[in-house]
Amino acid sequence: MTVEYPWFSFDQAQKRFVQGARALFLCTTGHPELKPAMEFCCECGKLFTLPNRIDPMDLAKPAIDIGLFTNQLEPMLSFWQTTVGIAFSELLPVGNGVRQHRHDIGRSVFKLNHVRDTLTPSAASGIRHLIIASSVVNAPQQMTDPDGNLLTMIPQQSDTPPLSIHLVVSDLDSHRRFYGQALGLPENRHAEFMGGETRLVLEQGDVTQDPVQLGVGYRYMTLQIFDVLKTHAQVLANGGREGSAPRRLGEVAHISFVRDPDGNWIELSQRKSIVGSLD
């Protein structure tokens, strides 16, 4: 059987090893675009490229943070602190009528941003579902918070990530390239990336391109890094899109935003309390 793929066929491949239902191949023709490994699904016969391997993102904190916006402060705080059981850590005034209530999920920060002004209804971002490992449940429990954000609590185990973020994307291949190449996150399994102890799972589905950031619901992820100017430039050079240029927040942090192919927002943060300096 020959499986055709734009500039590649199964007949030109050399089998290297088999793992479960997947077989990995390397092209033997020396085509420069085929230097990355190829992945062949033995079930459907589809052949597709894996992201180029680059050095992992140098994270200042081995976890990904998650941020949402809401107008419902008290109901949201009650749900997340009492029902879910995550611990409040600090209140951070962000400015422009936004106050950030920070909570801990393992080493990740759950940023509940309360917005004073009424948020305009808008389409959801690609961040659709959180899975939180918890010591207070004995079986998976799926629920929604007062704003309708979906989460599942699962029993905490030694090998379970404290937080898993499920991101719906329009095209798996382009987003695998972005998160694997532009951001440099290691791909633990197909379409599953690790940001320190946090798992990021990509799922193909219907999305709204370029979702607004200031809207109800899960809206952005944060990576804590050592040098925001350098990292921001590297992400753009490797195919990322600019969300907002680096800027300094007093003596707290240097931050910027980049966007994935669908326009989901990723904050890059050089936080003084983590890295020790903003210089």
Secondary structure, 3 states (H helix, E strand, C coil): CCCEECCEEHHHEEEEEEECCEEEEEECCCCHHHCCCEEEECCCCCEEECCCCCCCCCEEEEEEEEEEEECCHHHHHHHHHHHHCCEEEEEEEEECCEEEEEEEECCEEEEEEEECCCCCCCCCCCEEEEEEEECCCCCCEEEECCCCCEEEEEECCCCCCCEEEEEEECCHHHHHHHHHHHCCCCEEECCEEEECCEEEEEEECCCCCCCCCCCCEEEEEEEEECCHHHHHHHHHHCCCEEEEEEEEECCCEEEEEEECCCCCEEEEEEEHHHHCCCC
